[in-house]
Every structure is written in C-alpha cells, then in structure tokens.
Amino acid sequence: MEIIPAIDIIEGKCVRLSQGDYSKKVIYNEHPLEVAKEFEAAGIKRLHLVDLDGAKSGTVVNQKVLEKIASSTGLLIDFGGGIKSDADIASVFSAGASIATIGSVAVKDPGLFFRWLGKLGSDKILLGADVKEGNIAISGWQEQTALPVLDFIKKYTDAGVKQLFCTDISKDGQMEGPSTELYKEILKANPGIYFIASGGVSERRDLDVLEAIGCSGVIIGKALYEGKIKLEELKKMLY
C-alpha cells in the first residue's frame, strides 16, 4: 500500500484544517518545501498537495508552492484545489504536477471532466470523492450536494476512471480512525480500482487495517504532523 503524506496550503503555508473548517486552521510550517524534503528523505515517493485557497476561490492560487516542491524534490505530486478550466489544469502540469486531482468539476461540469480524462489519460487524473453524510461535497467542502457517494464513484469508474481517493469529512482531522466500512463498500463495487483512503488515520494500526481491506494507498495528514505516526514507523512499509 502506497503511503501518501498530505500538504495542505493556505497563503503559501503548510496547514491543517479539521473537518474542512477554514476557521480551524493550524499552521505547521511556513515553508512547505521543508516538509516535502523531510518526507522525501524518509523514503516517501508521492505527495498529495492541496491548494486550499484554490479550492475555496475556484481557481489555482498556490502554483508557486507546487513549482518549488516539484523542482526541488523527486516526489511524484498529485495536486488539487481550484482546477476548474483548461488553463488551470495546464498550469498545474507545467508547474510540475504528475497527476491532477479533480473533484468539483466532475460534479458541476462532467463534459469537461470527461474531455480531460480522454485527452490526458486515466493515469493523469485522480478523482476526488469527498463525502459528508453519504453525499458528495465540493468546493473545498464548502458546498454539499445530493449525490450519493457510491453512485458518483460508480458513474466515473464505469466511464474509465482508474484511480480515486475518498475522504469522509466527518473523520478529517479527528484522528478517530478511517471510514473502513465505507471503503469496503467502494472497493466491492469497483473491483480493480486504484483506491486511496483519506481521513481519520490516527495510528499505525489504521494503516494495517486499510491495507488488509484492499486499499492501494492512504493519505496521511494530521497524524504525521502531530507525531501520532512517526516517519520512522513508516519505513517498514516503504521498503
């Protein structure tokens, strides 16, 4: 199972929110590149980079952070937050992202999403399925939809999406354990998908459980920043 640390960016700084609440911002490092280099030095290969300003505003904001990390490390970066147009997605790839994380566009403009999927290929698009009370939430979790998460995911995997991640917003930043039962349902309904779990990871045991149910990857955020999971602990899973 691939270990994928998250770096969330507001105003160029590495932060974490709780349950997507922008008023509950905690700054962990004012220099995200330092954090990325620490991850790489520990053996991490991939980074989940989120432009929270972009997600909220609807256009990519923190492209410079992406450029710095991509040019100064060898990390494979999936980048999301505010990718809403052809210009946005082109800028993200030109800045060094390997994969574009798309959530809101898949809900609001499926035609554009499918055009990107067809043009760029399924290896370049990571579908983000953020869920609150069983339904999809978008725009940095500020907007709730009536789309059931399982129906949403099935629509896109049937159409050619090969990789996706799902965050249960109620679990995000709470470190109360991941939404294992939901992930089991997703995996059962979408065999063969490259599925990445996100949200709620609080200890090494959570990683073992997610690997056992068949997750291909896991995004870890607050547990790393709060020292609940040590980078040293992850080395056994990385090598």
C-alpha angles and dihedrals in degrees: 000000000000117000110217119182117205127227112192116196131210118167090348094303133114107249143158129217129198116235090342093297108150090197089063096062119153118190111217100173133000090211112058091184090066090055093048091051091051090053092048092048089055092056100264112151103186136045131199104212118189126191100208092179088054094047090053098042099040099239135074110274109163099052091133091063090053091049092051095049095043093049095044102043138040093231121135102235128204108194129195142164126093099010100148107136144040088258092052096051092044091052092050093054093043089053091058109270115145094198133026117221110217126187117135095043091055087059102038103031111022091167091061091045092052091047090055091046091052095044100042102029132238092278090065099049126070113190113220115210109185112184134199120179090344097309134095119264123197144180096057089321090296094115125058121207133195092235113121108231096229093052091046094052094045091052091057100039088052087053095053108278107146103179133039143154129213127205121192099212092205088062098043113118092352096101091212096128131279128285094262097165093052091049091051089055092049093049093047092051094045109040115190095021120138095238124189120196118216135182136037100036106150108157144015091264090065089060092053091051093049092048091049094055091052107263112160094207144000131214114218124193127145095024089064095044093048093047095243087126117032123214087231089060091055095056092083088059094044099054 
